[in-house]
Amino acid sequence: MPVSTAQKAYAQYKNNKVMGASGPELTLMLYDGAIKFLNIADMAIEKHDVPKAHENIMKTERIIDYLRNTLDMKYAVAQDFENMYSYIGRRLVEANISKDRDIIAEVNKHMHAIRDNWVEVMRANNIVVKDA
């Protein structure tokens, strides 16, 4: 199926948004993406759409892996994030194996808390938070 002009324009907009974002904004985008994919996975599990649930849990896992791999361990707080991301990663594997909505809800709750704290850190450092 050919890509429409509107689809091309939206893809370019999204690319520009990412390319123009600061490090803290990119991190916020990753948190937002993880939450979005968890919500999609939850709906897919509810509808018994196993492939879609799997795909979106895996997208969330890749985001968590990326966040873990970009931690700068020379800062003490990085170990706290490592522990948190490691736990979330394990729970995502469990959720994907069992397609358990309760685990998805737990991880989603954690991701919202992390995201909300990140927004507060951004604001405390005078970083403009768009769409938050």
N, C-alpha and C positions, 0 to 999 in steps of 0.2 A: 504494500500500500504506500503511495507516495506521501511524503511529508508536506503538510500544508505550509503556506507562508506564515500563518499565525503560529504554528508549532515551531518553525524556524526562529521566528522573532522571540518567542518565549524562551527557547533554548539559549539564544544569544543574551537575553536579559539575565537569565540565571547564571550564565558563564561570566558576564560582566559583574554581577553582584558578588560572586565568589572571588574573582580576580581582583576586585577593588576592596576587598574586606581586609581588615587588620587581623592579626593573630587571635586576639580575644573574640572578635566577631566571628571568625571561622570556627572557633571552639563552640560558640553559642549555636552556630548553624549545625554543627555536628550533634549537639545535644538535641536541638529541635528535630533533626532528621531521625535520631534514634527514637524519640517519642512518637513521631509520625509512623515509623515502621512498626513499632510496638502496637500502636492503635490498629493498624491494618492487619497485623498478625492476629490480634485479639478477635477482630471481626471475622477473619477468615476461619479461625478455629470454631467460632460460634456457628458459622455456616458449613462446617465440615469440609472446608476447602484446604486440604492438607498441603498441596503444592504451594499455594499462595502463602499460607502460614509459614511454611518452611523458608520460602524465599525471603520473607520480611524479617523473620527472626535472624536469618543469616546476614541480612543487610545490617541489622543492629549489632550483631556480633562483630562484623567487619569494622564498624564505627568504634566499638569499644576496643578492639585490637589496635586500631590506628591511634586512638587516644593513649593507650598504654605504651605503644612504641615511640610516641613523641614526648613522653615524660622526660624532663631533665632531672636526673637523679642526684645532681649536686645540691638540690634544694631539699630540705627535710620534708616539706609538705608533699613532695612527689611520692614518697613511700606511702603516705595516706591514700593518695589517688591510686597508686598501684594496687593497694589492698582492696579498695573499693571496686576498681575496674575488674580485678581478678575475681572477686565474689560475683559481680554482675555477669561476667563471662561464663562462670560455672552455672549460674542459674539459667542463663539463656540456653546453654546446652541441655540442661534438664528440661526446660520448657519445650525445646524443640523435639526431644525424644518422646516426651509424653503428651505434647500439645496441650499443656496445662494452662488454662486461662488464669488460675490463681497465681501462678508463678509470673506470668506476663504482667498481671496487675501489680505484683510486688516490685518487679523490675521497673515498671513504668512509674511507680510511686518514687522509687529511688532516683530515677532519671529526672523527674520533675523537681525533686529536692535539690539535686546537683545543679540543674539548670537555673533554678531560682537563686541559689547561692552564687552562681557564676554571674548572674545579672547584678546582684548586689555588689560583688567585687568590682565589676566593670564600672558601676555607678560611683563607688567609693574612690575609684581611680580616675574619675572624670572622663570616662569613655562613654560616648553617646551610645545608648542602647536603642536601636531601631526596632520597632514592632514588638516590644516587650511589654 
